[in-house]
Amino acid sequence: MADKPPRTGVTFSPDQGGLAVDDSPLRVDFGRAPEGVIAALDRELGPGRALTLDGCGAGISRQVAWGDLVLTFSENRFVGWRQAARSAGQICGALV
């Protein structure tokens, strides 16, 4: 069975509480389980790419990127995002 292509109608807008889903009351808030967050973004944006943990604090166990949107996770929770010069929550490394 062939892989399904990603959907193209959903836009995620990062904000201080996590990710808003444009034109919807749905959200992907900080504190959600990594597996569910990653699955939702993979389904909508295509497969994310795992990044190294260089520059990450002790609480960060995973970092995944979809284009220029990078989400950070602790062992059990979605804890931060960064995109261009914007960020919220716990992130890895310095913003450029």
N, C-alpha and C positions, 0 to 999 in steps of 0.2 A: 504494500500500500504506500503510495507516494505521500510525502509530507505536504501538509496544507500550507499555502502561502499565508503570510501574515495578513490580518485585516488592515484596512486602510482608512476607516472612518473615525477612529478614536484618537483624541489628542489629550495628552496628559499635561497639566500645568502645575509645575512645582510651586508650593507655597510653604508657609511657616508650619503647617501641620502635616505635610507629606505631599501627596499628589492629588490634585483635583482632576476629575474627568470632565472635560469641557462639554457643555450642553447636557449635563446629567447631574442628578443629585448624588451620584456615586462618588466615592473617594477611596484612595489608597493611603490611609493614615499611618503615621509612625506608630510602631508597636505591633503591627501585623506580622504574622509568621513569614519568614523569607520565602518558603516554598510557594505560598499563595501569591505573593507579590511578584516573584520572578515568573511564575506561570502566566499571570495576567499580562505582564509586559511582553513576554515572549509571544503570547498568542496575538497581541495587538501590534507589536513593533518588529517581530521577528526575533530570532535567537540573540540573547545578550552575550557579551563576551566577558569572561572572568578577567579581572585585573589583579595584579600583585597587591600585596598588603604593605608595600613600601610606604613609609610615612604615616602608617595607621597607628592609632592608639591601641592600648591593650584590650579594649572592649570590642574592637572591630574584628570580625572573623571572616568577612566576605565583602567583596567589592565587585559590582557587575555594571557594565556600561551598555547602553543602547544609543548609538551615535554619540552625541556630546552629553547626554544625561547619564550620570553615574550615581548609582544607589549604593549605600553602605548598610551592612547588616551586622548585628551581634549574632551570637549563636542562635538566638530564638526570636529576634525582632528586626524589623526594618527601622533603622535609626537615623538615616540622613540621606541627603542628596546634594549634588553639586552640578551646575550647568553653567558654562562660561564663567563669569565673575560672580555668580549668585550661588548661595548655598543655604541650607538649614539643617539643624540637627548635628549629629556627629559625622564628620567627614575625615578623609585621609589627605595628608599633604597640604601644602599651601596653595591658595588660589593664585592663578597667574593672570 
